[in-house]
Amino acid sequence: MIISMFYEKQDSYKTIRELTYHIGTVGVDLKDKNENRTDVDIATFTYNDAKYIRREMQVNNEDLYFLYVYITLFSDNLNELEYIINKVEGITSSLGIQTRRANFRQEQVFISSLPFMINHFDVKNASRRNILTSGLVSTYPFISSSIFDENGIYIGNNIYNNSKIFVDRYNTEKYKNANMCVFGTSGAGKSYYIKLLIIRYRLLGIDQFIVDPEREYNNLAEQMGGIVIKIGATADTYINIFDIRENSIEETKGYLANKISKLIGFFNLVFGELNEEEKALLEEKIINCYENKGINFDDNTLYKNDTNKINIKPIFKESQDMPILEELYDILSTDEKTKKLQIKLIPFVKGSLRFFNNYTNVKIKNKLIIADIYELGEENIKYGMYIFTELFWDLIKEDRDKKKAIYLDEIWRLIGVTSNKEVASFIYKIFKTIRKYGGSATAITQDVSDLFSLENGAYGKSILNNSSIKTFFSLEEENILLLKEYIQLSEKESIEIKSLKRGECLMFVGDNHILSKVETADYEKEIINKK
């Protein structure tokens, strides 16, 4: 097959003048003879087309071109040639493109298909079509989007033109935020890609925090000088859910008010969906817990010394100065209305989950921190994910000038149907506001349907809309159909996502949609694959 295209730019002044004359003439005809014309539909169609072309040329500075497309097909067998012609005609017809066979003009079309720059006069009038500049650009058949951010990290190669893809997601002038979504079925290369990003951002000195429910990233910490924090039955490290950290302050709330809203979210995970009365009672008991430790809504009560004294640096209270779950458990037992809540806390205080009932005993100072919550098991992973997400969020707010990133693997557990509105709102808030702290949030999941299962997909959609970079590895058809409800995904892109090979992905980077193949260096493969 040979495809030959010709473009002829038209004189703008002459074109607008002729369009204006045509619009006026047809407009009068439509008004005066509308009832008697048999071709009223065609006349109306050309009238509207003429108005559209004139508006685009006058308002959007478009130019009008004549487009000519010639297709020459070859075969050494007549029957096969007829079959090929019918197949091409079928494909073009299904796309709404009209074709005409060059009967008695095959020689002229063949000449026009050769590299002689000859657009044969005998076939020009039959093949000519109008096209504006924006449409003309899309007809060039060998162009593909390419991204080369000057300070970006190497992602891989464009599948179509083999160009290198460099993305700087922290470029605030180019992207509205540095957030990412990474979707893909098991074995599609999703986790490998995330590990690759972690390695490359680690070399740039960017602080990174990973919530790891499947114990997939521990090896990276060992290889890259990071640390792993485990919580579980066999772990000797603990995180106190009641901790208030000095850098946890929000712009619109005080320390305790901000902490209470997060604790209500956590206890919604523990107790199930609480009604308004239960929330009010629980909040009262939480306040009592902090009051017993000398902490109230006055932020000064979070400091050990007098903050009003000159030249004395205020000392913020530590985990040992905060309540723990057992203290809330005891207070809940004193009120008949909250005893049923107390019963649900038994596993966390006296049972299999009692490791949640401890003061924090880890010092977190590292540029790469992995939160290993694998031991919590399927039913309890959401508790660990929430605790570490809150902890990492506080670390991210510590210094606005430093670049940092948080990765939430299996994020559907926090914003899907197994979660609740308070927790999902907290996660959405991270994606919405992390930009102003110099950070980026990455949502990772293979369960796309679960991602959109809470509140009719409102939170999943919000995460998508607040991610400038979206990366889709191979997905099942049902997940692709679900995605199409929330993002602009063409039919071609839907087919591509379904047929992607391992390590290949469709990337939405800003306004660019690029098919890419993730590439790694030998030393990166060694780090990732080392057991």
Disulfide bonds with the S-S distance in Angstrom:
none
